[in-house]
Each structure stands twice: as C-alpha cells, then as structure tokens.
Amino acid sequence: MLQKYEWFWKGFLNSYSQIFFSDNKGFAAILIPVTFIDLFAGLFGMLSVLFTNSAARLIGYDPMKIRNGYYGFNSLLVGLGLGIYYEPGIVLLILLAIAAILTLFISVTLEGVIGKYYLPHLSLPFVFALWMLMLSSREFYALTLNERGIYTLNDLYIIGGHSLVVLYEWWNQLDIPSVFRTYFLSLGAILFQFSVLSGMLIALGLLIYSRIAFTLSFLGFFAAWCFYNIIGADLTEVGYSYVGFNYILTAIAIGGFFIIPNVWSYFWVLLVVPMVSIVTISLGSILNVFQLPVYALPFNMVVLIFLYVLKFRISNRSGLHTLFVQRNSPERNLYSWLNYRERFTGRAETPVRLPFLGEWIVRQGHNGPYTHKNDWRHAWDFEMVDENGKTYRKKGDFPEDYYCFNKPVTAPADGIVEEIIDDIEDNIIGKRNLGHNWGNTVIIKHSDDFYSKLSHLKKHSVKVRRGDRIRHGDPLGLCGNSGNSPYPHLHFQLQSTPYVGSKTRFHPVSNYYCNRDGSRKLVETGIPEKDDLVSNIQANPSLKKSFQLVPGRIMEFEVEGTAKSHARWEVKIDNYMNQYVECAETGSKAYFESGPAMVHFVHFEGDRTSLLYYYYMAAYKTTFGFESGLQLTDSFPLNLVFNPNKMFLQDLAAPFYRYLEAAYELNYPKRNKHIPPVELELDGTIQKKVWTRVSEKWKFQFKLDGKGLREFHFNGRDVQIKAKCV
C-alpha cells in the first residue's frame, strides 16, 4: 500500500528538497517547518504542491517525475509567494488551485520546448506563473494584500508559543557580520522567509544534504559580494531585495549539480557569478517599471545559457564534464562519474569481439612490420600455433598443413553484410596474389560509419549473402590463403567506409583473454599486440546460469544471519532501458550492465542492510567464462561503500582529492582448463582503504553447481550472512 502511493508522499517531500536540486528526505523535513515560520505561507505552499501533484497524476503524467518533485517544487514556490503577498481567504484558495495547475502546465510546456535540447526548466515556471498572477491580481478587487508582516511574532506564537518567539528574536538579533547576515537572509528568501533563523535552518539542511552544495553556496554568494564591492554597485541589490539566492543557486547548479564538481567547475562558478550579478542589476532596472521582482530569473537565464553553450563544444578544454545520469546529489554525481570513468574509459560504443573460435596468435598488429602501414596501420593478422609456437604441422608445404586453414571465421559484432568476395583461388604456400590484394572478403556494416572487414578467406567458403542480418558469433566463412597472403592467416580491420580498400580506423576489441609473456588475463577493452595469444570468452554453463541476469528472472533466497530471513528478487528493465534487480521485500534496486560474457553492476539504491546490497557488492564484476586462477579487480563508488556519516571530510575535499578507496577482488579457482568445471567456489574480498591503508575487509563466497548459484556467503565486521538459493 505504501509503494502504491509512493508518488504522493515522496512527491510531496521532494517538492521541497528539489528547490535545492535534492531528493534528501531529511533536508525536506527541515525545509517544511521553515516555510511555516509564516503560517499561511507554509499552508498555501503545501496546498499548492498537493494540487499540482494530484492534477499531474490525474492527467496521467510520468509518476516518476511526480515522485521526484519535478512538477511540485515550482508550484510550492508559487504557493509560498501567494501566501506571503495576500491575505488568506476563499478567493485566494480558489486562485491557488488555478495557479497550481497553471504552473504545472507551464512546467510541462517548458519541458517539451527546452527539454528537447536536454535542458532543465529549473524554476522558470514559478517566475512566469507568479508574475502573471501579480500582474492580473491588480484587477482582483476581492483579494487583499497581506498586512501580516508586522504580526510575524503573533504567528510564531500560535505555532510554537513564547519559546519560539524568543528563539526567533534571539537569532535575528545575533551580532554577526553583515555579509553573513545577508547570506542567511538570501537563503531564507528562497522560501519567502525573510529572517536569519530561516536562512540558518536552510544552511543546516544544505550541509546535511550535501557538503559540496553547502560549500558552493558560500562560494557563489561571496563571489557576488566581492564583485559588487569591486564595481561599486548598490549593495541593497543584494541585501534589501534578497536576490542573493540567485548566486547561491547558480553556484550549486554549475559547480556541482549539472556539472561534475571539480576544481574547474569551482573556477567557472567564479567566472559566471559576476554575469549573474550584471543580469540581476539590469533586469531589476527593467522590471521595476512593471513593479515586478526579478525573483530567480537571473539564475535561470544564466544557468540555461551556460548549459546550452556547453553543448557546442568540440573539445573539453574547460575541464567541465556534464552528466549522463543525474543522482540528485553533487557527491553521488561525482563518485558515480569517477567510478564509471575509471571502470569503462576506453569502452567502445560498438563492442567488437575477436572474429574466431579458440586461441590465435597476433602475427602482425597495429603499425606492423610488413603491410600494416600508414592509412592501413590499424589492423591485425591472426594465425594459430601449437604448444611449440609452430603455425603448421608436417613441413608446411600445403595450406591444409596450417592450423588456422579451414577454421571458422565469425562475425565480430551484430550487423548487416555489406560486401562479399568469394571466388578467388587460394595461393600456393609462399606465393602472393597482388592482383586481388585482399582476397576473399566479407564486409559487415555495424552502423552508418562503422564497418568491419575480414579478408584472405578460403574460396567458396563464405556462408552469408549481401543484406543478411547477422549477430555476433555467427559463422561467416573459413580462414584461407587468398589475395596478398603467402601463408594462411586472417586479416581483420575496422573502417569507416564500406569499401574493400578502405582505410582502417582505431577501435579496441572487447572481452577477450590475452596471454602475454606467460601471464594470462582477461581484457575488457584493449588492443591485441604482436605475439599475444588471444581468445574470446567462452561461457561456462554453471557461471552463466548463476550470473546471467535477464528481465523476468526470479531469484529467491533463504537467509541466515544479519540480513532479512527471506529474499525474493526479480530482474527488470525500466522505461529508459536500464536493467536492474529489485528486492520485493525492501524495494532496493541494483542496476547493472550485461553483455555476452560479463556483468557489471553500476549502481545501488535502497536498503544497505538488505541481501541485495551484499550481492551487489559481491557480484560487482563477473564473467561467464572460466579461466583457471583468474582474478578480477575493480573499484566501487565511495558513497556506496563507506558510511555516509564518516565521509564528511572526504565530501568536502572530493572535488579536489580523494583519500578513500574501495577495492573489489574476485578469484576463480585453479582447475584443469581442459575439463570445464561444473561445481565451482568463487572467493572474493572488498577492502576499504584510508590513505592507501586497509581499514576494513569484507569477504564473500559463491558456491555454484550445474543448476546455477547454490549458496552465497558474505562476512564482515558486523555482517555474517549465509544465503541459500531456493
């Protein structure tokens, strides 16, 4: 029942915290009482949120956006403004309901207009809606302007009695420097609460929500303060109008929310804030003619312009990195982005696998000594060798003597067959056919400007036709000795055009085993080099049954230890094609990316005492292929491993330096690789490190059999779990 109405109660709370780009419930719990320092402002703000979210649900808008507060926070601001400016009454209540729905419509419209450029509407709906209401209400003679300002203490007495009045007066009479007083007043003005106490409570909430956002709020405001002093502008523009929140919100938006926080984002805050100051002063002069406040228009204008112009970059010399996934916290955005960059830098948009079965040697790689030169330097020649390093049996006088001759050549990725040559004779050993340089060839189109070419195939061995749609691993033909090929081998290259003689392009190979200098390891993305022994990952049935996650799969566990006694999970996919495992008992979600050979978990949200959380940690990176003694290593986002209460200092320093580390290790047992194992035990560790020293270590184990995952164990300082799959 609670999840059924999640859109309602979460949407209500997030409408408050979303004003500061947050989904933190604790922050919302602070902001809500702050709005009620003026009782009727708080009441009308709350009603406005309820009207808007209910209307959005009734009309049929995305429940996720309602739940996240994307529609409600602008209506909240409109409701607060109406509650501050006008005396309460039935007329104002009717106007509030209309204004809430109007604000919703403006939000949805702007979402469609500027959303197609992947830009947020920010608080523009609030500015436009409240302006229209203020202009039109001059003709609403049934409305009365608010005269409660002189009775603020009476309102506070009604809410909290004499003690609240005393507290309010004490905070407002504190002897603090004017710059700090104005900072707090500007924070309070965001919620139409013009008191130091309001600003201090909001600052406290901001600090709880995000140390980076709190730091940026100071940086943005004091940058504006300094700029006003430098240019000699009237400081009342900051002080008495309380428009300083424009600088605060701009700094948070640019410094850490829409941009990954780092030293460069902080630097650009210092450059952009003076622009907001100029826009604020100029707009104030224009809007005074119409007796309209500037509200948050300068913040909206400058941030939207800044985000828009970033889209036209052809290089990133500015050091600013825009987001792929919004985590609603500068810290979560930063840690997630850093982790994703560390794990997947170099990953190709189109994953390409080795185009053969079994283990082959790279006889000639990129910039090879023979034919891989200049515009054709990014290519590979592959052969097969025996345990003695020989490429042929007997004397090697005939193509059939070579181990790779007649071996299957497979599609390196999904695509459509673009071109085929299949009628060129195979050469006598030692001879070359320079008239048909590439020999028998298959070219596959993978996207509009991405093709693969496989050459020197055996005559009349090609099994596909032009226009055939093929998938990775489908057989194409057989390795031969046609064209400029004195000995049987496979030439493989990637290119941007569909022609037989096209120039090569640099592109990595994904998910393969590489034996280099006697050391065999799994390479997720790399360039095979000369003399590397390489092979594709071949799925082990037990590993694949255990770790392959396909939408619709149900996993159930009986649990002993510190987690829940029973867990039921389902693999799902959302509207944005994100795959995740969801726990029915806790609602927790573990997001992952899967491929033909590997699974990477990329994010977790929910209960960090649930079994799913510990499974996310343990199965963080797995491969379906078995390799004796294989060791997989990786790293975690810091915020998903360390206790949030112990990351205060790291959060403050995170844009500049990280002294914490969370390392992952998974070990596959040593077995005879010629006998595919059925029963397996995988062991692993998770290490928390502070200044490179291990502060805590967790251990885990997977037990597998022919049916898949049988048991999962997880042990740590305060965690002892044994889960049996049922």
C-alpha positions in Angstrom: 0.0 0.0 0.0 2.9 2.4 0.9 4.5 1.7 -2.5 1.2 2.2 -4.3 1.0 5.8 -3.0 4.8 6.4 -3.2 4.2 9.1 -5.9 2.1 11.0 -3.4 4.2 11.1 -0.2 7.6 11.1 -1.9 6.4 13.7 -4.4 5.3 15.9 -1.6 8.7 15.7 0.3 10.8 16.0 -2.9 8.9 19.1 -4.0 10.5 20.9 -1.1 14.0 19.5 -1.4 14.0 19.7 -5.2 14.2 23.5 -4.9 17.9 22.8 -4.0 18.2 20.0 -6.6 17.9 17.4 -3.8 15.8 14.3 -3.0 17.0 14.1 0.6 14.1 13.4 3.0 16.0 14.9 5.9 16.5 18.1 4.0 12.8 18.2 3.2 12.0 17.7 6.9 13.9 20.9 7.7 12.5 22.9 4.8 8.9 22.2 5.5 8.9 23.8 9.0 10.9 26.7 7.7 8.0 27.5 5.3 5.6 27.6 8.2 7.5 30.4 10.0 4.9 32.4 8.2 1.9 30.1 8.9 -0.2 30.9 5.9 2.7 31.0 3.5 3.6 27.5 4.6 -0.1 26.3 4.4 -0.6 27.7 0.9 2.7 26.3 -0.2 1.8 22.8 1.0 -1.7 23.0 -0.6 -0.2 24.2 -3.9 2.1 21.1 -4.0 -0.9 18.8 -3.3 -3.0 20.4 -6.0 -0.2 20.2 -8.6 0.9 16.6 -7.9 -2.7 15.4 -7.8 -3.5 17.1 -11.0 -0.4 15.7 -12.7 -1.4 12.2 -11.5 -5.0 12.7 -12.7 -3.9 13.9 -16.1 -1.5 10.9 -16.5 2.0 12.4 -16.3 5.0 10.3 -15.5 4.7 9.1 -11.9 8.5 9.1 -11.5 8.6 12.8 -12.3 5.8 13.4 -9.8 7.6 11.3 -7.2 10.9 13.2 -7.7 9.2 16.5 -7.2 9.9 17.9 -10.7 6.4 19.3 -11.1 5.7 20.2 -7.4 8.6 22.4 -6.5 7.7 25.3 -8.8 4.1 25.2 -7.5 5.4 25.2 -4.0 7.2 28.5 -4.7 4.1 30.0 -6.3 2.0 28.9 -3.3 4.6 30.4 -0.9 4.5 33.7 -2.8 0.7 33.9 -2.8 0.6 33.1 0.9 3.1 35.9 1.6 1.6 38.6 -0.6 -2.1 38.1 0.1 -4.4 37.7 3.0 -5.9 34.2 3.3 -9.5 33.5 2.3 -11.7 31.5 0.0 -10.8 33.7 -3.0 -7.1 33.1 -2.5 -7.7 29.4 -2.1 -9.5 29.3 -5.5 -6.8 31.3 -7.1 -4.2 29.0 -5.6 -5.7 25.9 -7.1 -5.8 27.6 -10.5 -2.3 28.9 -10.1 -1.0 25.4 -9.2 -2.4 23.8 -12.3 -1.2 26.8 -14.4 2.3 26.3 -13.1 2.1 22.6 -13.9 1.1 23.3 -17.5 4.0 25.8 -17.8 6.4 23.2 -16.4 5.2 20.6 -18.9 5.3 23.0 -21.8 8.8 24.1 -21.0 9.8 20.5 -20.6 8.7 19.9 -24.1 10.2 23.1 -25.6 13.6 23.2 -24.0 13.7 19.6 -22.8 14.3 18.5 -26.4 17.7 20.2 -26.0 18.2 18.2 -22.8 17.9 21.4 -20.7 16.0 21.6 -17.4 13.2 24.1 -16.9 14.6 25.0 -13.4 12.3 27.5 -11.7 11.1 29.4 -14.8 7.5 28.1 -14.3 7.5 29.7 -10.9 8.8 33.0 -12.2 6.3 33.2 -15.1 3.3 32.0 -13.1 3.8 34.3 -10.2 4.5 37.3 -12.5 1.2 36.7 -14.3 -0.7 36.3 -11.0 0.9 39.5 -9.6 0.0 41.5 -12.8 -3.5 40.2 -13.1 -4.3 40.4 -9.4 -4.2 44.1 -9.6 -7.6 43.8 -11.1 -8.8 41.3 -8.5 -10.5 43.6 -6.0 -11.7 40.7 -3.9 -8.0 40.0 -2.9 -6.4 41.9 -0.1 -2.7 42.4 0.2 -1.0 40.8 3.2 -0.5 43.0 6.3 0.8 40.2 8.5 4.4 41.3 8.2 4.0 43.4 11.4 2.3 40.4 13.1 5.0 37.8 12.5 5.6 37.3 16.2 1.9 36.6 16.7 2.0 33.9 14.0 5.1 32.3 15.6 3.4 32.4 19.0 0.4 30.5 17.5 2.8 27.8 16.1 5.3 27.4 19.0 4.4 29.6 21.8 6.6 32.0 23.7 9.7 29.9 23.4 9.6 30.1 19.6 9.2 33.8 19.7 12.2 34.2 22.0 14.3 31.9 19.8 13.2 33.8 16.6 14.2 37.2 18.1 17.4 35.9 19.5 18.6 34.6 16.1 17.6 37.7 14.3 19.4 40.0 16.8 22.7 38.0 16.7 25.7 40.3 16.2 27.1 38.7 13.1 29.0 40.3 10.2 26.6 41.9 7.6 27.9 39.7 4.8 26.9 36.5 6.8 23.6 38.0 7.8 22.8 38.8 4.2 23.9 35.3 3.2 21.4 33.8 5.6 18.7 36.3 4.6 19.2 35.3 0.9 18.9 31.6 1.7 15.7 32.3 3.6 14.3 34.4 0.8 14.4 31.3 -1.5 11.4 30.1 0.5 9.9 33.7 1.0 11.1 33.6 4.7 13.0 36.9 5.4 14.8 36.1 8.6 18.2 35.0 9.7 16.8 32.0 11.6 15.2 30.7 8.3 18.5 31.1 6.5 20.4 29.3 9.2 18.0 26.3 9.2 18.2 26.1 5.4 22.0 26.3 5.6 21.9 23.4 8.1 19.7 21.4 5.8 22.0 22.2 2.9 25.0 20.9 4.9 23.2 17.7 5.8 22.1 17.2 2.2 25.5 17.9 0.5 28.8 19.3 1.8 29.7 20.2 -1.8 26.4 22.1 -2.3 26.9 23.9 1.0 30.5 24.9 0.1 29.3 26.1 -3.3 26.5 28.2 -1.8 29.2 30.1 0.1 31.5 30.4 -2.9 28.7 31.7 -5.1 27.4 34.3 -2.6 30.7 35.7 -1.6 31.9 35.8 -5.2 28.9 38.1 -5.9 29.6 40.1 -2.7 33.1 40.8 -3.8 32.1 41.6 -7.3 29.5 44.2 -6.1 32.3 45.8 -4.0 34.7 45.9 -6.9 32.3 47.6 -9.3 30.9 49.9 -6.6 27.3 48.7 -7.2 24.5 49.4 -4.6 24.7 46.6 -2.1 21.0 46.9 -1.4 20.5 44.9 -4.6 21.9 42.0 -2.6 20.8 43.0 0.9 17.3 44.5 0.9 15.9 42.7 -2.2 17.4 39.4 -1.0 18.2 38.4 -4.6 21.5 36.9 -3.3 19.9 33.5 -3.7 20.4 33.8 -7.4 24.1 33.5 -6.8 23.7 30.6 -4.4 21.6 28.6 -6.7 23.8 29.4 -9.7 26.9 28.2 -7.9 25.2 24.9 -6.8 23.8 24.3 -10.3 27.0 25.0 -12.2 29.5 24.0 -9.6 28.2 20.6 -8.6 24.7 19.5 -9.8 24.5 19.8 -13.6 28.4 19.7 -13.9 30.6 17.2 -12.2 32.2 19.1 -9.3 35.9 19.6 -9.6 38.5 22.4 -9.5 37.3 23.6 -12.9 33.6 23.8 -12.0 34.5 25.8 -8.9 36.7 28.1 -11.1 33.8 28.6 -13.6 31.5 29.5 -10.7 33.8 32.4 -10.0 33.5 33.5 -13.7 29.8 33.0 -14.1 28.6 34.6 -10.8 29.6 38.1 -12.0 27.5 37.5 -15.1 24.5 36.7 -12.9 25.2 40.0 -11.0 25.1 42.0 -14.2 21.9 40.3 -15.4 20.3 40.8 -11.9 21.1 44.5 -11.9 19.9 45.1 -15.5 16.7 43.0 -15.1 15.9 44.8 -11.9 16.0 48.2 -13.7 13.6 46.9 -16.4 11.2 45.0 -14.1 10.9 48.0 -11.7 8.9 49.7 -14.4 6.3 47.0 -14.0 6.7 46.7 -10.3 7.8 43.1 -10.6 10.6 41.4 -8.5 13.4 39.7 -10.5 12.9 36.5 -8.4 15.1 33.7 -9.7 15.1 34.8 -13.3 18.8 35.8 -13.4 19.8 32.3 -12.1 17.5 30.6 -14.6 18.8 32.7 -17.6 22.5 32.3 -16.9 22.4 28.7 -16.0 20.4 27.7 -19.0 22.6 29.7 -21.3 25.7 28.2 -19.8 24.4 24.6 -20.1 23.3 25.3 -23.7 26.6 26.8 -24.9 28.4 23.8 -23.5 26.6 21.6 -26.0 28.5 23.2 -28.9 32.0 22.2 -27.6 34.2 20.2 -29.8 36.8 19.6 -27.1 36.7 19.8 -23.3 39.5 22.3 -22.5 37.2 24.0 -20.0 37.5 20.9 -17.7 33.7 20.8 -17.3 32.0 17.4 -17.5 28.3 17.2 -18.0 26.2 14.4 -16.5 25.0 11.2 -18.2 22.9 10.1 -15.2 21.5 12.5 -12.5 21.9 11.1 -9.0 20.4 14.3 -7.3 23.4 15.0 -5.2 26.8 16.6 -6.1 28.6 13.9 -4.1 26.7 11.0 -5.7 27.2 12.5 -9.1 30.9 12.9 -8.5 31.6 9.5 -7.0 29.5 7.7 -9.7 31.1 9.6 -12.5 34.6 9.0 -11.2 33.9 5.3 -10.8 32.3 4.9 -14.2 35.3 6.8 -15.8 37.8 4.6 -14.0 36.0 1.3 -14.9 34.9 2.0 -18.5 37.3 4.5 -20.0 38.1 3.3 -23.5 35.0 1.3 -23.8 33.8 1.3 -27.4 30.3 2.4 -28.3 30.0 -0.7 -30.5 31.7 -3.7 -28.7 33.8 -5.7 -31.1 34.9 -9.3 -30.4 37.6 -11.5 -31.9 36.3 -13.0 -35.1 37.2 -16.6 -34.5 36.8 -19.6 -32.1 39.7 -20.9 -29.9 43.1 -19.3 -29.2 45.0 -17.5 -32.0 48.2 -15.5 -32.1 48.6 -12.0 -33.3 51.2 -12.4 -36.0 51.0 -8.7 -37.1 49.4 -6.0 -35.1 48.9 -2.2 -35.4 51.8 -0.5 -37.2 53.1 -3.9 -38.2 56.5 -4.5 -39.9 55.0 -5.7 -43.2 51.7 -4.4 -44.6 50.1 -2.6 -41.7 51.4 0.9 -42.5 50.1 4.5 -42.9 46.4 4.6 -43.6 46.1 0.8 -43.1 48.1 0.6 -39.8 45.1 -0.2 -37.5 44.7 -3.9 -38.4 45.5 -7.4 -37.2 46.7 -10.6 -38.8 45.8 -13.7 -36.8 47.2 -17.3 -37.0 47.0 -20.4 -34.9 50.0 -22.1 -33.2 50.7 -25.3 -31.3 52.4 -25.6 -28.0 55.8 -25.3 -29.7 54.9 -22.0 -31.4 54.7 -23.5 -34.8 51.8 -22.5 -37.2 51.8 -25.7 -39.2 52.1 -29.4 -39.0 54.5 -31.6 -41.1 56.6 -29.4 -43.4 54.0 -26.7 -44.0 54.1 -27.2 -47.8 50.3 -27.1 -48.3 47.6 -24.7 -47.0 46.0 -27.7 -45.2 49.1 -28.1 -43.1 48.4 -24.8 -41.3 46.4 -24.9 -38.1 44.2 -21.9 -39.0 43.3 -23.0 -42.5 39.7 -24.1 -42.8 38.9 -22.8 -39.3 35.7 -20.9 -38.9 35.7 -17.1 -39.1 32.8 -15.4 -37.1 31.1 -12.1 -37.0 32.8 -9.7 -34.6 29.6 -7.8 -33.8 25.9 -7.5 -34.9 25.3 -6.0 -38.3 24.3 -6.4 -41.9 26.5 -8.0 -44.6 27.6 -5.2 -46.9 30.0 -6.8 -49.4 31.3 -10.3 -50.3 34.2 -11.6 -52.4 34.2 -15.4 -52.6 35.7 -16.6 -55.9 39.5 -16.0 -55.6 41.7 -19.0 -55.6 43.8 -19.8 -52.5 47.5 -19.4 -53.0 50.2 -22.0 -53.1 52.4 -21.6 -50.0 54.9 -18.8 -50.5 53.0 -17.2 -53.4 51.0 -13.9 -53.4 48.1 -12.7 -55.5 48.8 -9.0 -55.7 46.1 -8.5 -58.4 43.5 -9.2 -55.7 45.2 -7.9 -52.7 42.5 -8.6 -50.1 41.5 -12.0 -51.4 38.1 -13.4 -50.4 36.5 -10.9 -48.1 33.4 -10.2 -46.0 32.5 -6.6 -45.0 29.9 -6.0 -42.3 28.1 -2.8 -41.6 27.6 -2.2 -37.8 26.4 1.4 -38.0 26.3 4.2 -40.5 30.0 4.9 -40.3 31.4 1.8 -38.8 32.3 -1.4 -40.7 34.5 -4.5 -40.1 36.4 -6.3 -42.8 37.7 -9.9 -42.7 40.0 -11.0 -45.5 42.1 -13.8 -47.0 39.2 -16.3 -46.6 39.0 -19.6 -48.3 37.4 -19.8 -51.8 33.7 -20.6 -51.8 33.6 -20.8 -48.0 31.5 -17.7 -47.3 28.2 -18.7 -45.8 26.4 -15.4 -45.8 24.9 -13.1 -48.5 24.7 -9.4 -49.0 22.0 -7.9 -46.9 21.9 -10.7 -44.4 21.4 -9.5 -40.8 23.8 -11.3 -38.6 24.7 -11.4 -34.9 28.0 -11.6 -33.0 29.5 -15.1 -33.3 27.6 -16.1 -36.4 29.8 -18.1 -38.9 30.9 -16.1 -41.9 33.3 -18.4 -43.7 36.6 -20.2 -43.3 40.1 -18.9 -42.9 42.1 -19.3 -46.2 45.1 -18.2 -48.1 43.7 -15.9 -50.8 45.0 -12.5 -52.0 48.2 -11.0 -50.7 48.8 -13.9 -48.4 51.8 -16.2 -48.7 50.7 -18.3 -45.7 47.2 -18.9 -44.3 46.0 -16.2 -41.9 43.0 -14.0 -41.1 43.3 -10.3 -41.7 40.9 -8.3 -39.6 40.3 -4.5 -39.6 37.7 -1.9 -38.7 36.9 1.0 -41.0 34.5 4.0 -41.6 33.5 3.2 -45.2 32.1 0.1 -46.8 34.7 -0.5 -49.5 37.2 -3.3 -49.8 40.2 -0.9 -49.9 39.0 1.4 -47.2 41.4 2.9 -44.7 41.5 1.4 -41.2 40.3 3.1 -38.0 41.4 2.8 -34.5 38.9 0.8 -32.4 39.5 -1.6 -29.4 38.5 -5.2 -29.0 36.2 -6.1 -26.1 36.2 -9.0 -23.6 39.0 -11.4 -24.5 41.6 -13.4 -22.8 45.2 -12.4 -23.5 48.3 -14.5 -22.8 51.3 -12.2 -22.9 54.7 -13.2 -21.7 53.2 -16.3 -20.0 50.7 -14.3 -18.0 47.0 -14.9 -19.0 44.4 -12.3 -18.1 41.0 -11.0 -19.0 41.0 -7.8 -21.0 37.7 -5.9 -21.0 38.8 -3.3 -23.7 42.1 -3.4 -25.4 44.3 -3.6 -28.5 45.8 -7.0 -29.1 49.6 -6.7 -29.7 52.1 -8.7 -31.7 52.7 -12.2 -30.3 49.7 -12.0 -27.9 47.8 -15.3 -27.7 44.1 -14.2 -27.6 40.8 -15.9 -27.4 37.1 -15.0 -26.9 35.5 -15.7 -23.5 33.6 -19.0 -23.8 30.7 -19.2 -21.3 30.8 -21.9 -18.6 27.3 -23.3 -18.1 27.4 -23.1 -14.3 28.7 -19.5 -14.3 26.2 -18.4 -16.9 23.3 -19.9 -15.1 24.5 -18.3 -11.9 25.2 -14.7 -13.0 23.3 -14.1 -16.2 20.5 -11.6 -15.5 17.7 -11.4 -18.0 14.5 -9.5 -17.5 11.9 -11.6 -15.8 14.3 -13.9 -13.9 13.2 -14.6 -10.3 15.7 -15.3 -7.6 14.7 -16.4 -4.1 16.9 -17.0 -1.1 16.6 -18.3 2.5 18.9 -16.2 4.6 20.7 -16.9 7.9 22.5 -14.0 9.7 22.1 -10.3 9.8 20.0 -9.8 6.6 16.4 -10.5 6.1 15.2 -14.1 6.6 13.8 -14.4 3.1 14.6 -12.5 -0.1 12.8 -12.5 -3.4 14.3 -10.7 -6.4 13.2 -10.0 -9.9 15.2 -8.8 -12.8 13.5 -5.8 -14.5 14.1 -3.1 -17.1 12.7 0.4 -16.8 11.4 2.9 -19.4 14.9 4.2 -20.0 16.2 0.7 -20.8 18.1 0.5 -17.5 18.4 -3.1 -16.3 18.2 -3.8 -12.5 17.5 -6.4 -9.9 14.7 -5.4 -7.5 14.1 -6.8 -4.0 10.4 -7.4 -3.3 10.8 -7.1 0.5 12.8 -3.9 0.7 12.2 -2.2 -2.7 16.0 -1.9 -3.1 17.4 -1.9 -6.7 20.8 -2.9 -8.0 21.5 -1.6 -11.6 23.7 -3.5 -13.9 25.1 -3.7 -17.5 25.3 -7.0 -19.2 27.0 -8.4 -22.3 27.5 -11.8 -23.9 30.4 -12.6 -21.5 30.3 -10.3 -18.5 28.0 -8.5 -16.0 29.0 -5.2 -14.3 26.9 -3.7 -11.5 26.9 0.1 -11.8 24.6 1.5 -9.1 22.6 0.6 -6.0 19.8 2.4 -4.3 17.8 1.3 -1.3 18.4 -0.6 2.0 22.1 -1.1 2.6 21.3 -3.9 5.1 19.4 -6.0 2.6 20.8 -9.2 1.0 20.6 -7.5 -2.4 23.1 -4.8 -1.3 25.6 -7.5 -0.3 25.0 -9.4 -3.5 25.6 -6.1 -5.5 28.9 -5.8 -3.6 30.0 -9.4 -4.2 28.8 -9.8 -7.8 30.0 -6.4 -8.8 32.0 -7.7 -11.7 31.7 -11.3 -13.0 32.4 -13.1 -16.2 30.7 -16.2 -17.6 34.0 -17.6 -18.9 36.1 -19.9 -16.7 39.8 -19.4 -16.6 41.9 -21.3 -14.1 43.1 -18.9 -11.4 41.6 -15.8 -13.0 41.4 -12.7 -10.8 39.0 -9.9 -11.5 39.6 -6.5 -9.8 37.6 -3.3 -9.8 36.7 -0.3 -7.6 33.4 1.0 -6.1 31.8 4.4 -5.9 32.9 5.7 -2.4 29.4 6.7 -1.4 28.0 3.2 -1.8 30.6 1.5 0.4 31.6 3.9 3.2 29.2 5.0 5.9 27.8 8.4 4.9 28.3 9.7 8.4 32.1 9.1 8.1 32.5 10.8 4.8 32.1 14.4 5.9 35.7 15.5 5.3 36.0 13.4 2.1 32.9 15.0 0.7 34.3 18.5 1.3 37.6 17.5 -0.4 36.1 15.2 -3.0 36.1 17.7 -6.0 39.9 18.1 -5.5 41.2 15.0 -3.8 40.1 11.5 -2.7 41.9 9.8 0.1 39.3 7.0 0.5 39.3 3.9 -1.7 37.1 0.8 -2.0 38.7 -2.1 -3.9 37.0 -5.2 -5.3 38.6 -8.6 -6.0 37.0 -11.9 -7.2 39.1 -15.1 -7.6 38.2 -18.1 -9.8 39.6 -21.4 -8.6 42.5 -23.2 -10.2 41.3 -26.1 -12.2 42.3 -28.1 -15.3 41.2 -25.8 -18.1 40.7 -28.7 -20.5 37.8 -30.1 -18.3 35.1 -27.4 -18.0 34.1 -27.4 -14.3 30.6 -27.8 -13.1 30.9 -27.2 -9.4 32.8 -24.0 -8.5 33.6 -21.9 -5.5 34.4 -18.3 -6.2 36.0 -16.3 -3.4 36.5 -12.6 -3.1 37.2 -9.6 -0.9 36.2 -5.9 -0.6 38.7 -3.6 1.0 38.1 -0.2 2.4 41.2 1.9 2.3 42.1 5.2 4.0 45.3 6.9 2.7 46.0 3.5 0.9 45.9 1.6 4.2 43.3 -1.1 4.6 40.8 -0.1 7.3 38.2 -2.8 6.9 37.9 -6.0 4.8 34.8 -8.0 3.8 34.9 -11.5 2.4 32.4 -13.3 0.3 31.9 -16.6 -1.5 29.7 -18.0 -4.2 29.0 -21.8 -4.4 27.9 -22.9 -7.9 26.7 -26.2 -9.4 25.2 -27.4 -12.7 21.9 -25.7 -11.8 23.5 -22.3 -11.1 24.0 -20.4 -7.8 23.6 -22.6 -4.8 24.9 -20.5 -1.9 26.1 -17.0 -1.3 28.2 -16.1 1.9 29.2 -12.6 3.0 31.2 -11.8 6.1 32.4 -8.5 7.6 32.9 -6.8 10.9 29.2 -6.5 11.6 27.8 -8.8 8.9 27.5 -12.6 8.8 25.3 -13.9 6.0 24.6 -17.3 4.6 22.0 -17.3 1.8 20.8 -20.5 0.1 19.1 -20.2 -3.3 15.7 -21.9 -3.4 
